C-alpha cells in the first residue's frame, strides 16, 4: 500500500504540473481539495482520467468521486480494492 501511495503522489504531481511540490510535501491524510493541496474541478477531471487510464477504474457518480478524492490514503485504498489494471 505504501508503494501505491508513493506512486499516486508522483502521478498527481506529474499530471497536475505541481512542480513546486515533492512527494514528501504531501501527507497521506492531507485533503486533496480545498485547504489541503488546493486542487480544483479541472484537477478532479484529470484525476478521473488517470484512474481510468492507469487503473481501469471508471468513476461516473460525482458523490462517489468526492469521497474517493478526500486524501491519498482514501484514494489508494479505493484503487487497491477496485483496480482492474
C-alpha positions in Angstrom: 0.0 0.0 0.0 2.9 2.4 0.7 4.2 1.9 -2.8 0.8 2.7 -4.2 0.6 5.9 -2.1 4.0 7.0 -3.4 3.0 6.2 -7.0 -0.2 8.2 -6.6 1.7 11.2 -5.2 4.2 11.1 -8.1 1.3 10.8 -10.6 -0.6 13.7 -9.1 2.5 15.9 -9.1 3.2 15.0 -12.7 -0.4 15.0 -14.1 -1.3 18.3 -12.5 2.0 20.0 -13.1 2.6 20.7 -9.4 6.3 21.3 -9.9 6.7 23.2 -6.6 5.7 20.0 -4.6 7.6 16.8 -3.9 6.1 13.6 -2.7 7.4 14.4 0.8 5.3 17.6 0.8 2.1 15.5 0.5 0.9 13.7 3.7 -1.2 10.6 3.2 -4.2 12.2 5.0 -3.9 15.7 3.6 -7.1 16.9 1.8 -6.6 16.9 -2.0 -9.1 19.7 -2.5 -9.8 22.9 -0.5 -7.4 23.6 2.3 -5.1 20.7 1.5 -3.4 20.7 -1.9 -5.9 23.1 -3.2 -7.0 21.1 -6.2 -10.0 22.3 -8.3 -12.6 20.8 -10.5 -10.3 20.7 -13.6 -7.8 18.8 -11.5 -10.6 16.3 -10.5 -11.3 15.6 -14.2 -7.6 14.9 -14.8 -7.6 12.5 -11.8 -10.7 10.7 -13.1 -8.9 10.3 -16.5 -5.8 9.0 -14.7 -7.9 6.4 -12.7 -9.4 5.1 -15.9 -6.2 5.0 -17.9 -3.8 3.7 -15.3 -6.0 1.5 -13.1 -9.1 0.7 -15.2 -11.4 2.5 -12.7 -14.4 4.4 -14.2 -16.0 7.0 -12.0 -19.4 8.2 -13.0 -21.0 9.3 -9.7 -19.8 12.8 -8.6 -20.7 12.0 -5.0 -18.5 8.8 -5.1 -15.7 10.9 -6.6 -15.9 13.4 -3.8 -15.5 10.6 -1.2 -12.6 8.9 -3.1 -10.6 12.1 -3.6 -10.6 13.0 0.1 -6.9 12.1 0.5 -4.1 9.9 -0.8 -4.9 7.3 1.9 -8.6 7.1 0.8 -7.7 7.1 -2.9 -5.1 4.4 -2.5 -7.5 2.1 -0.6 -10.2 2.6 -3.2 -7.7 1.8 -6.0 -6.4 -1.3 -4.2 -9.9 -2.6 -3.8 -11.2 -1.7 -7.3 -8.4 -1.7 -9.8 -8.7 -3.7 -13.0 -5.2 -2.9 -14.4 
